[in-house]
Amino acid sequence: MNTEIKNEVKTLGGRPVQIVVAPIGSVSLVYARTDKGLLTCGAIDPVALTKFGIAAARVKPGDSPSIASFEDLVGGSVREANEPAKALGIVEGMKGADALAKL
């Protein structure tokens, strides 16, 4: 069983994005964090983060059965966005990459 947490920072659009992939059993907790908020896999609840004023959007997978990597995250589509994320222009159905660009 892989238990190694991957934590890296990439520069996208001139801004740093922290990418975390944390294996949990047979699945992984995956998110990308910017200075404005989070783009997440289905295991993180965007509505719960609203109480802290954190913009968050949950992504459903595109071609893969689940979100297991950063590529899956940006390749999927937004399933749910909380109010702070919607205020940034993130809407359900948009590509993960487009949502991340708004964060």
C-alpha positions in Angstrom: 0.0 0.0 0.0 1.4 3.4 -1.0 1.4 5.8 2.0 3.7 8.5 0.6 2.1 12.0 0.6 3.1 14.0 -2.5 3.3 17.7 -1.9 4.6 20.0 -4.6 4.4 23.5 -5.7 4.0 24.3 -9.4 3.8 27.7 -11.1 0.7 28.1 -13.2 -0.3 31.3 -14.9 2.6 33.0 -13.0 1.1 32.0 -9.6 2.2 29.3 -7.2 -0.2 26.3 -6.8 0.4 23.8 -4.0 -0.6 20.3 -5.1 -1.2 17.5 -2.5 -1.9 13.9 -3.2 -2.4 11.9 0.0 -3.2 8.2 -0.3 -6.0 7.0 2.0 -6.4 3.2 1.6 -7.2 2.5 -2.0 -8.0 6.1 -2.9 -6.2 9.4 -2.6 -7.2 12.8 -1.2 -6.2 15.3 -3.9 -6.3 19.1 -3.9 -4.7 22.1 -5.5 -4.4 25.2 -3.3 -3.8 28.8 -4.4 -3.9 32.0 -2.4 -7.6 32.3 -3.2 -8.8 28.7 -2.4 -9.0 25.0 -3.2 -9.8 22.8 -6.2 -10.5 19.4 -4.6 -11.4 15.8 -5.2 -14.8 14.5 -4.1 -13.6 13.7 -0.5 -13.4 17.4 0.5 -16.7 19.2 1.2 -16.6 22.8 -0.3 -19.7 23.8 1.7 -17.9 23.0 5.0 -15.1 25.4 4.0 -17.6 28.2 3.4 -17.8 28.8 7.2 -14.1 29.7 7.1 -14.4 31.9 4.0 -12.4 29.5 1.8 -13.4 29.3 -1.8 -13.6 25.7 -2.8 -14.8 23.7 -5.8 -15.2 19.9 -5.9 -14.3 18.1 -9.2 -15.7 14.9 -10.6 -13.4 12.8 -12.8 -13.4 13.0 -16.5 -11.9 9.9 -18.1 -10.8 8.2 -15.0 -12.9 6.4 -12.4 -11.7 8.7 -9.6 -9.5 11.7 -8.9 -6.1 10.3 -8.2 -3.7 12.9 -9.5 -3.4 16.6 -10.3 -4.0 15.7 -14.0 -7.3 14.1 -13.0 -8.2 17.2 -11.0 -7.7 19.7 -13.8 -9.1 17.3 -16.4 -12.4 16.7 -14.6 -15.3 19.1 -14.3 -16.7 21.1 -11.3 -19.4 19.1 -9.6 -20.0 21.6 -6.8 -18.7 25.1 -5.8 -19.3 27.0 -2.6 -20.5 30.6 -2.5 -16.9 32.1 -2.2 -15.9 30.1 -5.3 -19.0 31.1 -7.2 -18.1 34.8 -6.4 -14.9 34.2 -8.3 -16.8 33.0 -11.3 -16.6 29.2 -10.8 -19.7 27.4 -11.9 -20.7 23.8 -12.0 -19.8 22.0 -15.2 -16.7 24.1 -16.0 -13.4 22.3 -16.5 -11.1 21.8 -13.5 -8.3 23.7 -15.3 -10.6 26.7 -15.9 -11.8 26.7 -12.2 -8.2 26.6 -11.0 -7.3 29.6 -13.2 -10.0 31.5 -11.4 -8.7 30.6 -8.0 
